[in-house]
Amino acid sequence: MVTRGQFLERSTVIPAKQGVLEGLSHRGTRAPPLLIVPPPPGSGGMDHPVAAELAWAVTRAGHPTLRFNFRGVGASPGTPGGPEARMEDMESALRVLEKSAGTAAPAVVALAASAPSVLALERAHPGLAGVALVSPASLEVEELARVRHPLLVVVGAEEPLRRAALAAAVAEASGQLVVVPGADARFQRNLPEVGRSVARWLAGLSPSA
C-alpha cells in the first residue's frame, strides 16, 4: 500500500524492435516528462545511483519519469548492441513516455557515456523539450555547440575535463553548465545536487514557468 506522500515506482514493459525492454516509471502531473537514459551496456543500467537519484528528485518535483535497461542488461532480453541498437531502444522508450504523457513533449537526460547516443537522438527528434547530460564521457565538447534544444550539462568539479572548452561549447548552445563541488564522475559526494540541478532545469522548461 502506498501512503500519501510516497512515490510509487512502477515496473514498465517497453515494446521494442527486439522484444521488450525492462523499465521503471513514476507518474507526475508537471511537464515536461523525463526519459532517463542509463550508461551503455557494460557500464551500468537503470539502477545506476545517478539514474535512481534523478528519478527520485524529478518525481518529487512533480514530473513523470521513465528509465530503462538497454537490451541485454538486467531483465531486458537480447544481446547488447552498438549505437544503432541503442538508438532503437531509446526511441522505443521515448514512444512509451510520449504515449503516457499525452501532449507534453519529453526531455531526455543521458548518463555518462550515453551522451553521444542522446545527442544523436536529439538530432533525430526536433520536438524534444530539452536535453541534459550528466558527466558526458566519450563526448567531444565541440558537439555541444550544435545542440538546438534547451541544454543542461552537469559535471563534477573533480572530473578531468577541458573546462574552458566545455563552458564555451555550452554557452554557444545557450545552455546551462552546473559544476558540482567536491564530486567526480561517479558523484559519490554531493549526488543530491545532480537531482536538484536537473529538477530546477525541468521546472524552467515547464509551460507555466
VOTIKOL-770181 format. One line per field, with one value per atom (N, C-alpha, C): residue number from 0; residue in three letters; atom name; x, z, y. Coordinates in steps of 0.05 Angstrom, whole numbers. Layout:
% residues N
seq <- (NUM:...)
type <- (ALA:...)
atom <- (CA:...)
c1 <- (X:...)
c3 <- (Z:...)
c2 <- (Y:...)
//
This chain:
% residues 209
seq <- (0:0:0:1:1:1:2:2:2:3:3:3:4:4:4:5:5:5:6:6:6:7:7:7:8:8:8:9:9:9:10:10:10:11:11:11:12:12:12:13:13:13:14:14:14:15:15:15:16:16:16:17:17:17:18:18:18:19:19:19:20:20:20:21:21:21:22:22:22:23:23:23:24:24:24:25:25:25:26:26:26:27:27:27:28:28:28:29:29:29:30:30:30:31:31:31:32:32:32:33:33:33:34:34:34:35:35:35:36:36:36:37:37:37:38:38:38:39:39:39:40:40:40:41:41:41:42:42:42:43:43:43:44:44:44:45:45:45:46:46:46:47:47:47:48:48:48:49:49:49:50:50:50:51:51:51:52:52:52:53:53:53:54:54:54:55:55:55:56:56:56:57:57:57:58:58:58:59:59:59:60:60:60:61:61:61:62:62:62:63:63:63:64:64:64:65:65:65:66:66:66:67:67:67:68:68:68:69:69:69:70:70:70:71:71:71:72:72:72:73:73:73:74:74:74:75:75:75:76:76:76:77:77:77:78:78:78:79:79:79:80:80:80:81:81:81:82:82:82:83:83:83:84:84:84:85:85:85:86:86:86:87:87:87:88:88:88:89:89:89:90:90:90:91:91:91:92:92:92:93:93:93:94:94:94:95:95:95:96:96:96:97:97:97:98:98:98:99:99:99:100:100:100:101:101:101:102:102:102:103:103:103:104:104:104:105:105:105:106:106:106:107:107:107:108:108:108:109:109:109:110:110:110:111:111:111:112:112:112:113:113:113:114:114:114:115:115:115:116:116:116:117:117:117:118:118:118:119:119:119:120:120:120:121:121:121:122:122:122:123:123:123:124:124:124:125:125:125:126:126:126:127:127:127:128:128:128:129:129:129:130:130:130:131:131:131:132:132:132:133:133:133:134:134:134:135:135:135:136:136:136:137:137:137:138:138:138:139:139:139:140:140:140:141:141:141:142:142:142:143:143:143:144:144:144:145:145:145:146:146:146:147:147:147:148:148:148:149:149:149:150:150:150:151:151:151:152:152:152:153:153:153:154:154:154:155:155:155:156:156:156:157:157:157:158:158:158:159:159:159:160:160:160:161:161:161:162:162:162:163:163:163:164:164:164:165:165:165:166:166:166:167:167:167:168:168:168:169:169:169:170:170:170:171:171:171:172:172:172:173:173:173:174:174:174:175:175:175:176:176:176:177:177:177:178:178:178:179:179:179:180:180:180:181:181:181:182:182:182:183:183:183:184:184:184:185:185:185:186:186:186:187:187:187:188:188:188:189:189:189:190:190:190:191:191:191:192:192:192:193:193:193:194:194:194:195:195:195:196:196:196:197:197:197:198:198:198:199:199:199:200:200:200:201:201:201:202:202:202:203:203:203:204:204:204:205:205:205:206:206:206:207:207:207:208:208:208)
type <- (MET:MET:MET:VAL:VAL:VAL:THR:THR:THR:ARG:ARG:ARG:GLY:GLY:GLY:GLN:GLN:GLN:PHE:PHE:PHE:LEU:LEU:LEU:GLU:GLU:GLU:ARG:ARG:ARG:SER:SER:SER:THR:THR:THR:VAL:VAL:VAL:ILE:ILE:ILE:PRO:PRO:PRO:ALA:ALA:ALA:LYS:LYS:LYS:GLN:GLN:GLN:GLY:GLY:GLY:VAL:VAL:VAL:LEU:LEU:LEU:GLU:GLU:GLU:GLY:GLY:GLY:LEU:LEU:LEU:SER:SER:SER:HIS:HIS:HIS:ARG:ARG:ARG:GLY:GLY:GLY:THR:THR:THR:ARG:ARG:ARG:ALA:ALA:ALA:PRO:PRO:PRO:PRO:PRO:PRO:LEU:LEU:LEU:LEU:LEU:LEU:ILE:ILE:ILE:VAL:VAL:VAL:PRO:PRO:PRO:PRO:PRO:PRO:PRO:PRO:PRO:PRO:PRO:PRO:GLY:GLY:GLY:SER:SER:SER:GLY:GLY:GLY:GLY:GLY:GLY:MET:MET:MET:ASP:ASP:ASP:HIS:HIS:HIS:PRO:PRO:PRO:VAL:VAL:VAL:ALA:ALA:ALA:ALA:ALA:ALA:GLU:GLU:GLU:LEU:LEU:LEU:ALA:ALA:ALA:TRP:TRP:TRP:ALA:ALA:ALA:VAL:VAL:VAL:THR:THR:THR:ARG:ARG:ARG:ALA:ALA:ALA:GLY:GLY:GLY:HIS:HIS:HIS:PRO:PRO:PRO:THR:THR:THR:LEU:LEU:LEU:ARG:ARG:ARG:PHE:PHE:PHE:ASN:ASN:ASN:PHE:PHE:PHE:ARG:ARG:ARG:GLY:GLY:GLY:VAL:VAL:VAL:GLY:GLY:GLY:ALA:ALA:ALA:SER:SER:SER:PRO:PRO:PRO:GLY:GLY:GLY:THR:THR:THR:PRO:PRO:PRO:GLY:GLY:GLY:GLY:GLY:GLY:PRO:PRO:PRO:GLU:GLU:GLU:ALA:ALA:ALA:ARG:ARG:ARG:MET:MET:MET:GLU:GLU:GLU:ASP:ASP:ASP:MET:MET:MET:GLU:GLU:GLU:SER:SER:SER:ALA:ALA:ALA:LEU:LEU:LEU:ARG:ARG:ARG:VAL:VAL:VAL:LEU:LEU:LEU:GLU:GLU:GLU:LYS:LYS:LYS:SER:SER:SER:ALA:ALA:ALA:GLY:GLY:GLY:THR:THR:THR:ALA:ALA:ALA:ALA:ALA:ALA:PRO:PRO:PRO:ALA:ALA:ALA:VAL:VAL:VAL:VAL:VAL:VAL:ALA:ALA:ALA:LEU:LEU:LEU:ALA:ALA:ALA:ALA:ALA:ALA:SER:SER:SER:ALA:ALA:ALA:PRO:PRO:PRO:SER:SER:SER:VAL:VAL:VAL:LEU:LEU:LEU:ALA:ALA:ALA:LEU:LEU:LEU:GLU:GLU:GLU:ARG:ARG:ARG:ALA:ALA:ALA:HIS:HIS:HIS:PRO:PRO:PRO:GLY:GLY:GLY:LEU:LEU:LEU:ALA:ALA:ALA:GLY:GLY:GLY:VAL:VAL:VAL:ALA:ALA:ALA:LEU:LEU:LEU:VAL:VAL:VAL:SER:SER:SER:PRO:PRO:PRO:ALA:ALA:ALA:SER:SER:SER:LEU:LEU:LEU:GLU:GLU:GLU:VAL:VAL:VAL:GLU:GLU:GLU:GLU:GLU:GLU:LEU:LEU:LEU:ALA:ALA:ALA:ARG:ARG:ARG:VAL:VAL:VAL:ARG:ARG:ARG:HIS:HIS:HIS:PRO:PRO:PRO:LEU:LEU:LEU:LEU:LEU:LEU:VAL:VAL:VAL:VAL:VAL:VAL:VAL:VAL:VAL:GLY:GLY:GLY:ALA:ALA:ALA:GLU:GLU:GLU:GLU:GLU:GLU:PRO:PRO:PRO:LEU:LEU:LEU:ARG:ARG:ARG:ARG:ARG:ARG:ALA:ALA:ALA:ALA:ALA:ALA:LEU:LEU:LEU:ALA:ALA:ALA:ALA:ALA:ALA:ALA:ALA:ALA:VAL:VAL:VAL:ALA:ALA:ALA:GLU:GLU:GLU:ALA:ALA:ALA:SER:SER:SER:GLY:GLY:GLY:GLN:GLN:GLN:LEU:LEU:LEU:VAL:VAL:VAL:VAL:VAL:VAL:VAL:VAL:VAL:PRO:PRO:PRO:GLY:GLY:GLY:ALA:ALA:ALA:ASP:ASP:ASP:ALA:ALA:ALA:ARG:ARG:ARG:PHE:PHE:PHE:GLN:GLN:GLN:ARG:ARG:ARG:ASN:ASN:ASN:LEU:LEU:LEU:PRO:PRO:PRO:GLU:GLU:GLU:VAL:VAL:VAL:GLY:GLY:GLY:ARG:ARG:ARG:SER:SER:SER:VAL:VAL:VAL:ALA:ALA:ALA:ARG:ARG:ARG:TRP:TRP:TRP:LEU:LEU:LEU:ALA:ALA:ALA:GLY:GLY:GLY:LEU:LEU:LEU:SER:SER:SER:PRO:PRO:PRO:SER:SER:SER:ALA:ALA:ALA)
atom <- (N:CA:C:N:CA:C:N:CA:C:N:CA:C:N:CA:C:N:CA:C:N:CA:C:N:CA:C:N:CA:C:N:CA:C:N:CA:C:N:CA:C:N:CA:C:N:CA:C:N:CA:C:N:CA:C:N:CA:C:N:CA:C:N:CA:C:N:CA:C:N:CA:C:N:CA:C:N:CA:C:N:CA:C:N:CA:C:N:CA:C:N:CA:C:N:CA:C:N:CA:C:N:CA:C:N:CA:C:N:CA:C:N:CA:C:N:CA:C:N:CA:C:N:CA:C:N:CA:C:N:CA:C:N:CA:C:N:CA:C:N:CA:C:N:CA:C:N:CA:C:N:CA:C:N:CA:C:N:CA:C:N:CA:C:N:CA:C:N:CA:C:N:CA:C:N:CA:C:N:CA:C:N:CA:C:N:CA:C:N:CA:C:N:CA:C:N:CA:C:N:CA:C:N:CA:C:N:CA:C:N:CA:C:N:CA:C:N:CA:C:N:CA:C:N:CA:C:N:CA:C:N:CA:C:N:CA:C:N:CA:C:N:CA:C:N:CA:C:N:CA:C:N:CA:C:N:CA:C:N:CA:C:N:CA:C:N:CA:C:N:CA:C:N:CA:C:N:CA:C:N:CA:C:N:CA:C:N:CA:C:N:CA:C:N:CA:C:N:CA:C:N:CA:C:N:CA:C:N:CA:C:N:CA:C:N:CA:C:N:CA:C:N:CA:C:N:CA:C:N:CA:C:N:CA:C:N:CA:C:N:CA:C:N:CA:C:N:CA:C:N:CA:C:N:CA:C:N:CA:C:N:CA:C:N:CA:C:N:CA:C:N:CA:C:N:CA:C:N:CA:C:N:CA:C:N:CA:C:N:CA:C:N:CA:C:N:CA:C:N:CA:C:N:CA:C:N:CA:C:N:CA:C:N:CA:C:N:CA:C:N:CA:C:N:CA:C:N:CA:C:N:CA:C:N:CA:C:N:CA:C:N:CA:C:N:CA:C:N:CA:C:N:CA:C:N:CA:C:N:CA:C:N:CA:C:N:CA:C:N:CA:C:N:CA:C:N:CA:C:N:CA:C:N:CA:C:N:CA:C:N:CA:C:N:CA:C:N:CA:C:N:CA:C:N:CA:C:N:CA:C:N:CA:C:N:CA:C:N:CA:C:N:CA:C:N:CA:C:N:CA:C:N:CA:C:N:CA:C:N:CA:C:N:CA:C:N:CA:C:N:CA:C:N:CA:C:N:CA:C:N:CA:C:N:CA:C:N:CA:C:N:CA:C:N:CA:C:N:CA:C:N:CA:C:N:CA:C:N:CA:C:N:CA:C:N:CA:C:N:CA:C:N:CA:C:N:CA:C:N:CA:C:N:CA:C:N:CA:C:N:CA:C:N:CA:C:N:CA:C:N:CA:C:N:CA:C:N:CA:C:N:CA:C:N:CA:C:N:CA:C:N:CA:C:N:CA:C:N:CA:C:N:CA:C:N:CA:C:N:CA:C:N:CA:C:N:CA:C:N:CA:C:N:CA:C:N:CA:C:N:CA:C:N:CA:C:N:CA:C:N:CA:C:N:CA:C:N:CA:C:N:CA:C:N:CA:C:N:CA:C:N:CA:C:N:CA:C:N:CA:C)
c1 <- (17:0:17:11:26:11:24:11:15:0:2:30:41:68:90:83:102:100:122:123:122:103:101:117:137:153:141:135:120:138:138:151:137:152:141:154:137:146:146:169:172:173:152:154:177:193:217:219:237:241:249:265:276:261:236:221:211:220:212:237:234:255:244:261:253:254:234:234:221:226:213:203:179:167:155:154:139:118:95:75:81:69:71:52:48:29:42:67:81:96:95:110:137:158:158:164:156:165:194:207:236:242:256:268:296:302:329:343:364:379:404:406:428:454:476:501:499:516:515:518:510:514:543:546:573:582:568:576:555:533:512:485:464:437:419:393:374:375:389:393:419:432:456:448:465:458:449:462:454:426:420:393:372:377:358:354:375:373:357:362:347:317:311:283:269:283:272:268:288:287:267:266:249:220:215:188:178:195:188:180:192:184:159:148:122:123:147:149:148:134:135:164:172:198:195:214:217:246:256:283:282:302:300:328:328:353:354:378:382:380:376:374:400:396:419:428:414:421:398:403:382:362:337:316:308:323:317:331:316:328:344:359:374:404:418:447:453:470:477:487:478:486:501:507:522:504:514:498:471:469:443:423:431:413:405:424:418:398:401:382:354:351:326:313:330:320:311:326:318:293:290:265:241:245:223:214:233:227:214:224:213:183:177:149:130:140:124:119:140:137:119:122:105:75:70:43:31:46:36:33:49:49:29:17:-3:11:3:13:39:49:73:98:114:139:159:172:191:218:232:260:275:301:318:343:351:377:394:419:438:458:465:485:511:533:560:563:572:579:556:531:508:504:520:517:517:536:536:510:500:475:452:451:428:430:454:456:447:452:441:411:400:371:360:374:366:364:383:383:359:351:330:302:301:274:273:267:267:246:227:205:211:235:241:239:233:232:259:279:306:323:349:369:388:392:411:431:456:478:492:494:507:534:555:582:586:584:583:610:616:641:640:664:667:653:653:640:660:662:677:661:671:655:645:659:650:623:616:590:567:572:551:542:560:553:531:527:507:480:478:452:432:408:388:364:365:344:356:339:349:368:391:413:422:426:438:461:484:506:514:515:523:548:569:595:604:622:635:659:665:687:714:714:739:743:725:729:751:767:789:778:769:755:770:765:774:753:755:733:726:747:742:728:737:724:696:691:664:646:655:638:632:652:648:628:629:610:582:579:553:541:558:549:540:555:548:521:514:487:466:474:455:446:463:456:465:461:469:490:511:532:531:528:529:553:570:594:589:587:581:607:609:634:640:666:674:668:657:647:665:667:680:657:665:645:625:632:614:595:600:584:579:601:599:596:603:598:578:560:541:523:517:498:471:459:433:433:456:457:452:459:453:423:409:380:367:377:365:370:394:400:382:377:360:331:322:295:290:310:307:306:323:324:297:286:260:238:239:219:220:244:247:236:234:223:192:181:152:137:115:100:90:88:78:101:127:150:151)
c3 <- (0:0:0:-17:-19:-3:16:32:20:29:19:23:3:4:-6:-11:-22:-52:-65:-94:-103:-119:-129:-154:-153:-176:-189:-215:-228:-248:-247:-268:-294:-315:-341:-363:-379:-401:-426:-439:-463:-488:-505:-530:-547:-558:-573:-597:-615:-640:-635:-614:-609:-586:-581:-559:-541:-516:-496:-481:-468:-450:-422:-403:-375:-368:-355:-347:-320:-309:-284:-289:-280:-285:-259:-258:-238:-252:-240:-251:-241:-255:-247:-263:-255:-268:-282:-278:-288:-313:-333:-357:-354:-368:-385:-370:-381:-370:-378:-363:-367:-373:-396:-402:-392:-375:-363:-377:-392:-408:-392:-385:-369:-385:-372:-387:-406:-426:-445:-431:-444:-433:-425:-401:-391:-372:-371:-354:-333:-333:-313:-326:-311:-320:-307:-308:-297:-266:-253:-224:-216:-236:-231:-210:-190:-169:-179:-201:-211:-224:-238:-250:-229:-207:-185:-172:-168:-156:-173:-199:-217:-217:-217:-217:-191:-169:-143:-143:-150:-148:-167:-192:-212:-206:-197:-190:-166:-147:-124:-132:-154:-165:-182:-186:-200:-228:-239:-267:-270:-290:-295:-304:-298:-308:-318:-336:-345:-348:-336:-340:-349:-361:-374:-376:-382:-388:-418:-429:-457:-460:-484:-489:-479:-467:-456:-429:-417:-390:-371:-347:-328:-339:-338:-348:-377:-390:-419:-435:-449:-464:-488:-499:-523:-518:-538:-537:-538:-521:-522:-550:-560:-587:-587:-611:-614:-616:-628:-629:-642:-664:-677:-658:-644:-626:-603:-593:-571:-580:-605:-615:-616:-626:-627:-599:-579:-552:-541:-545:-535:-548:-573:-587:-577:-571:-560:-533:-516:-490:-493:-512:-516:-525:-542:-551:-527:-509:-486:-468:-464:-447:-460:-487:-501:-499:-502:-501:-473:-452:-425:-418:-430:-423:-439:-459:-475:-493:-491:-509:-500:-477:-466:-479:-492:-504:-482:-484:-463:-465:-443:-442:-438:-444:-442:-427:-409:-395:-400:-407:-412:-389:-381:-361:-374:-367:-374:-404:-412:-440:-458:-448:-466:-479:-472:-482:-513:-527:-556:-568:-556:-566:-563:-540:-535:-553:-560:-579:-607:-614:-639:-638:-615:-612:-614:-603:-604:-633:-649:-677:-693:-684:-699:-689:-666:-654:-647:-666:-662:-642:-635:-617:-587:-579:-551:-536:-510:-493:-485:-484:-476:-473:-470:-468:-445:-427:-404:-406:-400:-400:-373:-360:-334:-337:-331:-334:-361:-383:-410:-420:-412:-421:-451:-462:-491:-510:-502:-519:-526:-551:-559:-552:-534:-524:-546:-568:-590:-601:-597:-606:-592:-568:-553:-566:-580:-593:-615:-624:-645:-634:-608:-596:-600:-609:-615:-596:-577:-556:-530:-512:-486:-474:-465:-457:-429:-414:-388:-387:-377:-373:-343:-330:-302:-300:-288:-284:-256:-247:-222:-224:-203:-203:-205:-196:-197:-222:-241:-267:-283:-296:-314:-340:-341:-365:-376:-401:-412:-405:-381:-370:-387:-396:-412:-438:-451:-477:-472:-450:-444:-439:-423:-417:-443:-460:-485:-503:-505:-522:-511:-485:-473:-477:-473:-477:-506:-525:-553:-560:-545:-549:-531:-518:-500:-477:-469:-448:-421:-401:-374:-366:-352:-342:-312:-299:-270:-262:-245:-235:-206:-199:-172:-156:-135:-120:-105:-104:-90:-102:-127:-139:-163:-167:-191:-209:-230:-249:-236:-214:-201:-181:-174:-156:-129:-119:-92:-71:-77:-60:-74:-59:-69:-91:-91:-111:-111:-88:-89:-105:-108:-123:-153:-162:-190:-195:-177:-179:-177:-158:-155:-179:-191:-215:-238:-243:-265:-259:-234:-228:-232:-224:-229:-258:-274:-303:-315:-307:-318:-311:-286:-278:-297:-306:-324:-352:-359:-385:-384:-361:-358:-372:-385:-398:-379:-354:-334:-322:-330:-318:-329)
c2 <- (-24:0:25:44:69:90:102:123:150:169:197:207:219:230:211:185:167:167:158:157:128:121:93:90:72:66:41:43:22:8:-19:-34:-29:-24:-17:-34:-47:-63:-45:-43:-25:-42:-41:-56:-45:-63:-55:-73:-65:-80:-108:-113:-139:-153:-145:-157:-135:-136:-116:-107:-84:-73:-70:-74:-70:-40:-30:-2:2:26:35:63:68:95:106:132:147:164:166:185:213:232:260:277:302:319:343:346:370:365:382:380:394:384:360:335:312:286:282:264:260:231:226:200:199:180:177:154:161:142:133:107:97:97:91:87:63:61:39:12:-10:-36:-41:-53:-58:-36:-14:9:15:0:6:2:6:3:23:18:37:39:20:22:37:48:65:86:92:111:138:148:174:172:150:147:146:131:129:156:171:197:216:216:233:226:200:192:203:200:209:239:254:283:295:285:296:289:264:257:273:277:294:322:332:358:357:333:331:322:316:308:277:267:238:230:206:196:168:161:133:128:107:97:68:58:32:19:-7:-21:-26:-20:-28:-58:-68:-97:-110:-133:-148:-139:-120:-110:-116:-126:-132:-152:-146:-163:-157:-139:-134:-156:-172:-194:-185:-203:-197:-194:-187:-183:-154:-144:-115:-108:-85:-77:-51:-42:-17:7:29:54:51:35:32:18:-3:-17:2:17:35:57:66:86:74:49:36:33:26:23:49:70:97:106:102:110:95:69:53:64:70:82:109:125:152:150:131:128:121:104:97:121:137:161:181:185:204:195:170:160:164:160:163:192:210:238:254:243:257:277:303:323:336:329:342:331:348:338:331:308:299:312:313:319:293:293:269:276:258:261:237:241:219:217:193:188:180:193:185:180:157:151:148:151:152:179:199:226:226:214:215:203:181:169:188:202:220:245:254:276:267:241:231:230:222:223:251:270:298:308:300:308:296:271:257:265:278:285:314:331:360:370:352:361:357:350:346:373:371:395:404:386:393:369:373:352:359:339:342:320:327:308:309:286:284:270:284:273:261:276:265:254:230:217:211:208:200:219:245:265:287:293:317:341:358:380:398:400:417:409:383:374:388:397:410:436:449:475:471:446:441:433:431:424:447:440:460:460:442:442:455:464:473:452:461:443:448:426:426:406:414:396:397:374:373:356:367:353:356:338:341:358:374:392:377:352:336:320:322:308:320:303:313:323:348:359:383:388:414:434:445:461:485:499:524:517:496:488:479:464:455:479:498:521:537:540:555:541:514:500:501:498:501:529:549:576:581:570:573:561:540:528:541:563:577:559:540:521:530:512:516:495:504:486:487:464:462:445:456:442:436:410:401:400:416:417:391:384:360:334:334:309:301:275:265:254:239:229:209:197:178:191:216:232:217:206:194:215:239:262:281:292:313:303:277:266:280:287:300:326:339:364:359:335:328:327:314:313:340:356:383:400:397:414:406:381:372:380:378:385:415:432:461:467:454:458:451:428:419:439:450:470:494:502:524:518:492:485:482:482:479:501:495:516:538:531:551:567:561:575:604)
//
